[in-house]
Amino acid sequence: MESAPIKPSDFMRARRPELYSDTVFVDEPALSRSLFEFHLDTLTQRKEEIRFEHFCRILAEKELCPNLLPQTGPTGGGDSKTDAETYPVANSIADLWYVGDPSSAAQERWAFAFSAKKDWRPKVKSDVEKIVATGRGYSLIYFMTNQSVPDRKRAEIEDELSLQWQVPVRILARIAWHTSMPYVWRVNQLLQTKLLHPSPFH
């Protein structure tokens, strides 16, 4: 049985692959803002707090600092009072990072708290107090919430807690993830694979 003739383009691609593009176009559904907000609003009803914390940690690693240690104890902050924190990294490694503030994240100790509670204000105040009380000398505290926080209230709470505890506090609410992150397409990809449809095959 005779084999099918080789097309000239296939022959040249096999001989000179460097001259041909290997780009693959993939169509993926875009996550609408309304679906995104509905899913975050109903997280606790589906008992997906642990999945939400995992999503927050992955998002922080992608957009703020890759060197995060997750909590390994019980839920709700575990025994360390944080949901994640940075660990020291050599400058030669941090120089290869392209997100956040590599020089600071590699050497300073940052704390992260994740929360899906609807009443976020008492929660952030409680979490920051507990984190500072550990006496570990954190130089920056991030609080990530699934709630929609108005800019004015966010700024007021950040200033109040930073002044009270003498540690910079940053609150990241859900609106920032969907519209303000530098790489919105990457955040959408994380939402699809880590929060909406988590799968071990992704």
C-alpha beads as a LAMMPS data file, in Angstrom:
LAMMPS data file: protein, C-alpha beads

202 atoms
201 bonds

1 atom types
1 bond types

-500.0 500.0 xlo xhi
-500.0 500.0 ylo yhi
-500.0 500.0 zlo zhi

Masses

1 110.0

Atoms # bond

1 1 1 0.000 0.000 0.000
2 1 1 1.456 3.290 -1.079
3 1 1 1.837 6.004 1.536
4 1 1 0.249 9.381 0.971
5 1 1 2.562 11.914 -0.658
6 1 1 4.267 14.358 1.680
7 1 1 3.124 17.939 1.319
8 1 1 5.914 20.427 0.570
9 1 1 4.999 22.424 3.690
10 1 1 5.298 19.345 5.932
11 1 1 8.639 18.475 4.340
12 1 1 10.030 21.954 4.966
13 1 1 8.646 22.039 8.529
14 1 1 10.457 18.785 9.292
15 1 1 13.721 20.063 7.783
16 1 1 13.594 23.619 9.164
17 1 1 11.274 23.677 12.214
18 1 1 12.904 26.899 13.482
19 1 1 11.387 28.762 10.524
20 1 1 7.808 27.841 11.453
21 1 1 5.682 29.080 14.297
22 1 1 4.677 26.603 16.990
23 1 1 1.931 28.854 18.350
24 1 1 -1.234 27.036 19.342
25 1 1 -4.496 28.978 19.542
26 1 1 -6.784 27.916 22.368
27 1 1 -10.298 29.257 22.866
28 1 1 -11.283 29.555 26.526
29 1 1 -14.527 30.941 27.932
30 1 1 -14.179 34.351 29.559
31 1 1 -15.376 34.670 33.131
32 1 1 -17.965 37.417 33.367
33 1 1 -17.798 39.793 36.294
34 1 1 -21.370 38.964 37.370
35 1 1 -20.619 35.226 37.554
36 1 1 -17.369 35.936 39.357
37 1 1 -19.076 38.045 42.034
38 1 1 -21.944 35.575 42.462
39 1 1 -19.517 32.718 42.985
40 1 1 -17.578 34.670 45.622
41 1 1 -20.775 35.737 47.379
42 1 1 -21.908 32.143 47.775
43 1 1 -18.599 30.519 48.756
44 1 1 -19.571 29.851 52.354
45 1 1 -22.926 28.359 51.352
46 1 1 -21.045 25.669 49.438
47 1 1 -18.442 25.238 52.217
48 1 1 -15.628 26.214 49.867
49 1 1 -13.564 28.254 52.303
50 1 1 -10.541 25.959 51.971
51 1 1 -10.709 26.160 48.183
52 1 1 -10.913 29.957 48.449
53 1 1 -7.822 30.080 50.683
54 1 1 -5.930 27.944 48.190
55 1 1 -6.963 30.301 45.382
56 1 1 -5.815 33.338 47.393
57 1 1 -2.420 31.804 48.045
58 1 1 -1.876 30.886 44.393
59 1 1 -2.990 34.371 43.319
60 1 1 -0.601 35.985 45.814
61 1 1 2.235 33.819 44.516
62 1 1 1.490 34.904 40.944
63 1 1 1.011 38.620 41.587
64 1 1 2.863 39.525 44.817
65 1 1 5.606 37.095 45.805
66 1 1 6.340 33.478 44.820
67 1 1 7.999 32.549 48.140
68 1 1 4.968 31.690 50.265
69 1 1 4.705 29.052 52.969
70 1 1 1.105 27.848 53.377
71 1 1 -0.296 26.913 56.744
72 1 1 -0.195 23.187 57.436
73 1 1 -2.206 23.072 60.649
74 1 1 -5.939 23.454 61.354
75 1 1 -8.069 25.856 59.350
76 1 1 -8.641 29.457 60.385
77 1 1 -5.002 30.425 60.573
78 1 1 -3.701 27.235 62.138
79 1 1 -1.316 27.491 65.061
80 1 1 0.832 30.149 63.388
81 1 1 -2.005 32.749 63.264
82 1 1 -1.351 33.319 59.541
83 1 1 -2.702 31.596 56.432
84 1 1 0.624 32.041 54.641
85 1 1 3.898 33.882 55.073
86 1 1 7.072 34.536 53.118
87 1 1 10.346 32.719 53.638
88 1 1 13.839 34.126 52.900
89 1 1 15.229 33.637 49.402
90 1 1 18.693 34.366 47.977
91 1 1 18.964 37.577 45.961
92 1 1 20.273 35.626 42.984
93 1 1 16.940 33.786 42.865
94 1 1 14.759 36.813 43.619
95 1 1 16.394 38.698 40.751
96 1 1 14.646 36.283 38.387
97 1 1 11.174 37.176 39.651
98 1 1 9.037 39.452 37.515
99 1 1 6.206 40.188 39.957
100 1 1 5.800 42.304 43.061
101 1 1 8.805 43.712 44.894
102 1 1 11.408 40.916 44.672
103 1 1 14.106 42.533 46.830
104 1 1 11.696 43.150 49.730
105 1 1 9.735 39.904 49.439
106 1 1 12.934 37.844 49.409
107 1 1 14.343 39.302 52.637
108 1 1 11.402 40.630 54.654
109 1 1 8.794 38.628 56.534
110 1 1 5.283 39.184 55.199
111 1 1 2.088 37.702 56.654
112 1 1 -1.083 36.802 54.753
113 1 1 -4.612 36.295 56.073
114 1 1 -7.471 35.000 53.889
115 1 1 -11.127 35.373 54.809
116 1 1 -14.512 34.600 53.269
117 1 1 -16.505 36.110 56.132
118 1 1 -19.198 38.587 55.151
119 1 1 -18.426 40.959 58.021
120 1 1 -14.840 41.619 56.965
121 1 1 -14.009 44.607 59.198
122 1 1 -13.985 42.803 62.589
123 1 1 -12.181 39.916 60.901
124 1 1 -9.318 41.993 59.514
125 1 1 -8.882 43.764 62.852
126 1 1 -8.821 40.449 64.716
127 1 1 -6.424 38.822 62.250
128 1 1 -3.985 41.745 62.288
129 1 1 -4.002 41.848 66.103
130 1 1 -3.270 38.109 66.317
131 1 1 -0.510 38.317 63.703
132 1 1 1.229 41.216 65.462
133 1 1 0.842 39.439 68.819
134 1 1 3.047 36.587 67.588
135 1 1 6.036 38.927 67.914
136 1 1 7.651 37.586 64.742
137 1 1 8.413 41.035 63.375
138 1 1 6.326 40.971 60.209
139 1 1 7.058 44.028 58.070
140 1 1 3.870 43.804 55.952
141 1 1 0.440 42.209 56.425
142 1 1 -1.923 41.333 53.567
143 1 1 -5.600 40.625 54.184
144 1 1 -7.442 39.046 51.227
145 1 1 -11.237 38.922 51.328
146 1 1 -13.982 37.759 48.983
147 1 1 -16.099 40.772 49.933
148 1 1 -16.530 43.943 47.908
149 1 1 -14.819 46.689 49.908
150 1 1 -15.317 50.372 48.944
151 1 1 -12.053 52.241 48.408
152 1 1 -12.792 54.791 51.136
153 1 1 -13.466 52.150 53.800
154 1 1 -10.477 50.102 52.685
155 1 1 -8.162 53.098 52.978
156 1 1 -9.584 54.053 56.382
157 1 1 -9.100 50.568 57.840
158 1 1 -5.621 50.245 56.350
159 1 1 -4.537 53.570 57.832
160 1 1 -6.142 52.813 61.195
161 1 1 -4.517 49.391 61.578
162 1 1 -1.154 50.494 60.210
163 1 1 -1.039 53.346 62.709
164 1 1 -2.295 51.244 65.602
165 1 1 0.143 48.355 65.146
166 1 1 3.012 50.164 63.378
167 1 1 2.954 47.616 60.539
168 1 1 1.758 48.380 56.984
169 1 1 -1.551 46.624 56.297
170 1 1 -2.915 46.020 52.784
171 1 1 -6.474 44.870 52.105
172 1 1 -7.117 43.123 48.789
173 1 1 -10.810 42.805 47.988
174 1 1 -12.482 40.923 45.178
175 1 1 -12.876 43.951 42.882
176 1 1 -9.085 44.338 42.739
177 1 1 -8.665 40.775 41.482
178 1 1 -11.002 41.136 38.524
179 1 1 -10.244 44.648 37.266
180 1 1 -7.008 45.953 38.752
181 1 1 -4.477 43.127 38.635
182 1 1 -1.747 43.740 36.035
183 1 1 -2.481 40.515 34.136
184 1 1 -6.257 40.068 34.119
185 1 1 -6.079 37.095 31.728
186 1 1 -3.877 35.199 34.165
187 1 1 -6.210 35.945 37.064
188 1 1 -9.128 34.663 34.998
189 1 1 -7.178 31.483 34.291
190 1 1 -6.585 30.972 38.008
191 1 1 -10.260 31.545 38.733
192 1 1 -11.216 28.898 36.204
193 1 1 -8.722 26.251 37.348
194 1 1 -8.372 26.885 41.099
195 1 1 -11.693 28.306 42.248
196 1 1 -14.497 27.478 39.828
197 1 1 -13.383 24.128 38.428
198 1 1 -10.397 22.815 40.394
199 1 1 -8.933 19.640 38.949
200 1 1 -5.764 17.643 39.605
201 1 1 -5.209 17.512 35.847
202 1 1 -4.801 21.296 35.405

Bonds

1 1 1 2
2 1 2 3
3 1 3 4
4 1 4 5
5 1 5 6
6 1 6 7
7 1 7 8
8 1 8 9
9 1 9 10
10 1 10 11
11 1 11 12
12 1 12 13
13 1 13 14
14 1 14 15
15 1 15 16
16 1 16 17
17 1 17 18
18 1 18 19
19 1 19 20
20 1 20 21
21 1 21 22
22 1 22 23
23 1 23 24
24 1 24 25
25 1 25 26
26 1 26 27
27 1 27 28
28 1 28 29
29 1 29 30
30 1 30 31
31 1 31 32
32 1 32 33
33 1 33 34
34 1 34 35
35 1 35 36
36 1 36 37
37 1 37 38
38 1 38 39
39 1 39 40
40 1 40 41
41 1 41 42
42 1 42 43
43 1 43 44
44 1 44 45
45 1 45 46
46 1 46 47
47 1 47 48
48 1 48 49
49 1 49 50
50 1 50 51
51 1 51 52
52 1 52 53
53 1 53 54
54 1 54 55
55 1 55 56
56 1 56 57
57 1 57 58
58 1 58 59
59 1 59 60
60 1 60 61
61 1 61 62
62 1 62 63
63 1 63 64
64 1 64 65
65 1 65 66
66 1 66 67
67 1 67 68
68 1 68 69
69 1 69 70
70 1 70 71
71 1 71 72
72 1 72 73
73 1 73 74
74 1 74 75
75 1 75 76
76 1 76 77
77 1 77 78
78 1 78 79
79 1 79 80
80 1 80 81
81 1 81 82
82 1 82 83
83 1 83 84
84 1 84 85
85 1 85 86
86 1 86 87
87 1 87 88
88 1 88 89
89 1 89 90
90 1 90 91
91 1 91 92
92 1 92 93
93 1 93 94
94 1 94 95
95 1 95 96
96 1 96 97
97 1 97 98
98 1 98 99
99 1 99 100
100 1 100 101
101 1 101 102
102 1 102 103
103 1 103 104
104 1 104 105
105 1 105 106
106 1 106 107
107 1 107 108
108 1 108 109
109 1 109 110
110 1 110 111
111 1 111 112
112 1 112 113
113 1 113 114
114 1 114 115
115 1 115 116
116 1 116 117
117 1 117 118
118 1 118 119
119 1 119 120
120 1 120 121
121 1 121 122
122 1 122 123
123 1 123 124
124 1 124 125
125 1 125 126
126 1 126 127
127 1 127 128
128 1 128 129
129 1 129 130
130 1 130 131
131 1 131 132
132 1 132 133
133 1 133 134
134 1 134 135
135 1 135 136
136 1 136 137
137 1 137 138
138 1 138 139
139 1 139 140
140 1 140 141
141 1 141 142
142 1 142 143
143 1 143 144
144 1 144 145
145 1 145 146
146 1 146 147
147 1 147 148
148 1 148 149
149 1 149 150
150 1 150 151
151 1 151 152
152 1 152 153
153 1 153 154
154 1 154 155
155 1 155 156
156 1 156 157
157 1 157 158
158 1 158 159
159 1 159 160
160 1 160 161
161 1 161 162
162 1 162 163
163 1 163 164
164 1 164 165
165 1 165 166
166 1 166 167
167 1 167 168
168 1 168 169
169 1 169 170
170 1 170 171
171 1 171 172
172 1 172 173
173 1 173 174
174 1 174 175
175 1 175 176
176 1 176 177
177 1 177 178
178 1 178 179
179 1 179 180
180 1 180 181
181 1 181 182
182 1 182 183
183 1 183 184
184 1 184 185
185 1 185 186
186 1 186 187
187 1 187 188
188 1 188 189
189 1 189 190
190 1 190 191
191 1 191 192
192 1 192 193
193 1 193 194
194 1 194 195
195 1 195 196
196 1 196 197
197 1 197 198
198 1 198 199
199 1 199 200
200 1 200 201
201 1 201 202
